[in-house]
């Protein structure tokens, strides 16, 4: 399965829900699951697995890609986790780290 198909599968799993995929170390939501919510823990777990697969494949072309350990989190993410300032600007445009 290629990157495009993996990303589409993750997006297809998303919907309303209180579960999201984020780094076990930083709490930041890794692309391609960033901003997506999942209806239950099982679906979010599948998305986390696909996110690991996607990022491992991408790392073959970009060895400098930050390593994340995508895991399932329950509840609303913090603004920092999704890279947004309270006014909706990205952290980078608000003067923070991207």
N, C-alpha and C positions, 0 to 999 in steps of 0.2 A: 504494500500500500504506500503510495507516494504522499508527499507533504500536503498537497491540495486535498486529496481524499481524506486524509487523517483530520485535517482542519474541518472539513465538511461534516465528518462524523461527530466531532466534538460539538459543533454548532447544532447539529440535528438533535443531540441529547438535551440541549438547553431548553429551559422554559421557566415558568414561575416556580419559585422555591426558595428555601432558606439555606441551601447548601451551595458552596462555591469551592473552587480549587485555588489553593495558594501555597506558597513556599512554606515548608515546615520550619525553616530557619528564620526567614524575614517576615513572613505573612503577606508578602507582595504576590499579587496574582500574575502568574506567568502567561505570556502569549503562547498559544492561541486561546486559552481559556479565560483570559482577563475580561472581566465585566460580565461574564455569563453566570447564570444561576441555574440550579438543577432541582428537580422536584423531590428527590429523595437521596439518601446516602448511597444507595447502590448505583444509581445513575451517575452521581458525582464521582464515585470511585472509578467507574468506567472512563469518565472524562479525564480523571487524573492519570490513569494508565495511558490513555491516548496522548495526553500532553507530554508525558515522559518519552513516549515513542517519537513524537513529533520533534521534540527538542534534541533527542539523541541523533536523529537523522540530520537535523539542521546543523548540529555541532560538527558533522563530518566536513561541511563546507566552511564553517566558521568556528574553529577550535577555541576562540576567545569568548564564545557565547556563555553568558553566566550560567553556572550550574544551579539549578533549583531542585528541590525535592518536593514535587507537587503532591500535596495531600488534601484531603477533604476537610473543610472547615464548615461549621454550622453557625448561622447567624449572619448579621449584616457585616460586611467588611468595613474597615476603617477607611477614611479618605486616602491615607498614605498607601494602603494596600492596593488601591486601584489607580494610584498616581494622579489624583485630582486634589486641587485646593478647594476650600469651601465654596468659592465663587464659580466653580466649574472649570477653571483653567487647569491645564496640566501642571504638574509639579514643576516641570522644566520652565514653562512660561511664567510661573509664579516665583521663579528664583530658586527653586529647590532642585534636588537631584531628579533626573528623568526616571 
